[in-house]
C-alpha cells in the first residue's frame, strides 16, 4: 500500500487477509513463525506522540491489528487495556496465542465497518495504522471507509482521540474524516518513512513535524514534503456536543444574540 497506490486485491475482504496470514514465507504470516510485521512506523518512532496524547489508563482500540508489535510495545510502556481487532480470524488466533500471557491485550475478529459488538463511547483512543488506507483499497471503497469512520466516531468518548497513521494527504483524508456525523478537532503531524530517516540521519531517532492546516483543512500552499513517501499522522479529537454547537455557530449571530 506504499505510495498511495491500490492494487487489484480486495483489502476489505476477510478471505484475502486470511490467505495472506496463512501463506508460508510472507511477512504477513510472520506471527505464526514467532515474528511480527509493522506497517509504516514502529512504536519507538511513534512513542513521543502517543505518550503525549494518550493516557496509559485509556482504553485503546487497535483497528486492523494484524501481526504488529505496536500493542505489545505499548503494554511494555505501561498501557493497561488494549483491544485488538482484525477482519482475519487467522491472524487473531495467531496473535491471541502469542500474547496469551499478556492480560492487557485482548484479540477479537471484527470487521471495522460494523463494530456493533461495542457500545457507544466505549474507548478513549482508537488507533489506526494503515487500516483506513486498506479500506480505501477495498472493493466497496469509499463507502466501506465511511462506515468505518462513522463507527470510530460512535465508539469514541467525547474528547477521545482517533489517531490515524496513513499515506493519505489532507486533500484525500480530511474530507473523508469530516463526513456527516463526524466532528473533529484535527492536528496534523508529518513523518518521513523509516528508510528515508535512516538514509538522511544515519540511524538517529525518526522525527515528526507538526504542520498547521489551513482553515479548509489543507496543507499550507508552499509546504514541500521532505520525503515524498511521508506518512501523515492525524490526531483527531472527537468534539463534545457543546463544542460542535460552538464551532458551527456563526460569530455574527452569536454577537447579535447577546
Beta strands, then each sheet from edge to edge (+ up, - down):
strand 1: 59-63
strand 2: 81-86
strand 3: 105-109
strand 4: 123-129
strand 5: 156-166
strand 6: 184-191
strand 7: 208-211
strand 8: 231-238
sheet 1: 3+ 2+ 1+ 4+ 5+ 8- 6+ 7-
end
